[in-house]
């Protein structure tokens, strides 16, 4: 949820350090579910309003909003799996989400991995018939 709000600030032109400082306080308030839903909606609206080429300050310099959107999508989906696994719940992600994200990410995977934010990256050990969710998670350093 903080990542959603951080992204909204970055897309609005706020610098990384200033955005971090603006989000230092409690972000959940009295209704955490509403806070998460609101932050998600605002993030979607901010991306919808941003031109794809708009620079967004990244940790290693500016990246186009289009690339930052891919980063955020991977962050949300892969961390959803992380939470499911940590909680001992069914780790199955929504298949259309996995398929859509895989299609969006595949052409840009090398550039995303070069960013250095995805752990060990692909294991290169999966069989060709590995499920799409397993392949997606493996790309980003998860070993289901």
C-alpha positions, 0 to 999 in steps of 0.5 A: 500500500505504501508502494502504491502511494509512493508511486502516485507521488513519483508520478506527480513529480515528487522526488524519491526522498521527499516522497519517502518523507511524506509517507513516514507516518501511519498509512493504514489508519483506522480502516486498513482495507479501505486504505489499501483499496483507495491507494490502489485506485489512486495508483491506477488513476495516476498511471492512466494519466501519465504519458508512457514516456514520462520519467519516473525517478528510480533508484538508479535514475529515471525510467519511463512510466511505462517501465515503472508500471511493469515494475509495479505490476510484478511487485504486486503480483509476486509479493501476493504470492510471497504473502500466500506462501508465508501464510501457508495458504493456497499459492495459486495466483489468478491465471488470467493475471499471471497470463497477462503479466507474463505477456507484458513482462516477457518482451522486457524481461532482460531489461527488468532483470538488469535493474537488479531488484529481483534476487537471483532471477531465473533459475534456468532449470525449469522444464519447457512444460512448467506451468506459467505461474511457476515460470513467472515466479522463477523469472523473479527469483522465486522457487515454488 
